Amino acid sequence: MKIDKGWENFIPLEEGWDEIQTKGIDKLLGQLERNRNGEVKIEFSPAEYIHIYTTCYDMCTQCSPYNWSREVYQRHGHSIECYLTTKVLPALQDKTGQGGTIFLTELDHRWCNHKIMNKSLKKFFFILDRYYVKHLSLPTLSQVGLNSFRFNVFDVVKGDTTAAILGLINEEREGQNIDKTLIKSIVGLYESMDAYMTDLEEPLLTSTRAYYARKREEWIKDCDSTQAYCSKVRKALNEEKNRVADYLSFSSESKILKVVEEELRVADYLDSSSESKSLKVVDEESLEWKSLTSEEVKHVSTAPPPSFWSVCIPISLLTCNLIALVLFALVVVTNGPAGSFDYVVLATGCLAFFILGVLDLYCFSKMKYGMKNEENQTHDEDVEAGKAAPIHHGVIDTEIGIADDNV
């Protein structure tokens, strides 16, 4: 295959590429087309692989003007594009309209095959990544394959793909069984295409809002009590949280739950259904009543604080009397009693100390009892006011945890 031109041996472009095309690329694509069960085994013997790699290496390391690096790089990308437009895209378009699961299964199969093809071609043309691509700062072989799938396949079918995913999610919300592993794989495709947020998450949020807007109206008509409605809301929130964990991106959890909370809040449907016959919001019979317990009533006491003098004067008198009594007792004990008058004074001081102590205890107990009575009276008024309050959206929020940021 090498042509001898004086001192120089070189591989002509067409002959070299024909060798790579027939013994490498065509054989690889044929094996991919025969794969229908997801278990592809690329069969290249070591000798075949070395022959393809060596041919590519020689073509890309020849001296100018026989260095075919640019041409080989371009033909590598063209081969991928040709396969995608002639084999992959028609196969997907044939499955459009046959059901979401059938279409997504074919897309998942083609995406898995493409990843295998991209990896195998990278091995054949490794010399391009190592020198030509690096020297000219071009997209790597893997990037070329990924971009080709995005432009030639994904951008064409992403509308049908998103619609199929949203349809299956709504089917699961209605209680049907779906292939969660399949959806998770397609979600991975969106992430690989850097299209998850714009092409899947945003339509999903819109679809979720519309779905629960319909469900809200249905539940308002069907539920005969607030507790029944709360039970449905709790179940919906838990299911959406589990759905994200099963096959969606974790970053979508807070956004989806927020949409569900906004659509199912009682305040929303009270406003939007004020004239509806099914939801008699102006009828007292459609409202439930709930007695609030002391733990649920948050009360700030308005009782006036005790005055400064009402506390300081009794304490000061008691303290002065105690000091005088102690000093007098020390004088008497040290010098001895001068007469019966000293004993009378000592007894009088003890009696006065006892009386002042009793008065202080009485004042303190009276003041504390009065404050407690006033606090209990205010608390009872708050409880009575709470008993006269119907369960509106505030109580619903407490029961279902909508107002809780952790939901």
Sequence and secondary structure as in RCSB ss.txt:
>XXXX:A:sequence
MKIDKGWENFIPLEEGWDEIQTKGIDKLLGQLERNRNGEVKIEFSPAEYIHIYTTCYDMCTQCSPYNWSREVYQR
HGHSIECYLTTKVLPALQDKTGQGGTIFLTELDHRWCNHKIMNKSLKKFFFILDRYYVKHLSLPTLSQVGLNSFR
FNVFDVVKGDTTAAILGLINEEREGQNIDKTLIKSIVGLYESMDAYMTDLEEPLLTSTRAYYARKREEWIKDCDS
TQAYCSKVRKALNEEKNRVADYLSFSSESKILKVVEEELRVADYLDSSSESKSLKVVDEESLEWKSLTSEEVKHV
STAPPPSFWSVCIPISLLTCNLIALVLFALVVVTNGPAGSFDYVVLATGCLAFFILGVLDLYCFSKMKYGMKNEE
NQTHDEDVEAGKAAPIHHGVIDTEIGIADDNV
>XXXX:A:secstr
  EEETTEEE  HHHHHHHHIIIIIHHHHHHHHT  SS       HHHHHHHHHHHHHHHHS TTS  HHHHHHH
HHHHHHHHIIIIIHHHHHHHTTS HHHHHHHHHHHHHHHHHHHHHHHHHTHHIIIIIHHHHT   HHHHHHHHHI
IIIIHHHHHHHHHHHHHHHHHHHTT    HHHHHHHHHHHHHTT HIIIIIHHHHHHHHHHHHHHHHHHHHH SS
HHHHHHHHHHHHHHHHHHHHHHS GGGHHHHHHHHHHHH HHHHHHHTTT SSS TTSGGGS B    TTT    
       HHHHHHHHHHHHHHHHHHHHHHHHHHHH   SHHHHHHHHHHHHHHHHHHHHHHHHHHHHHHHHHHHH
HHHHHHHHHHHHT B  HHHHHHHHTTT TT 
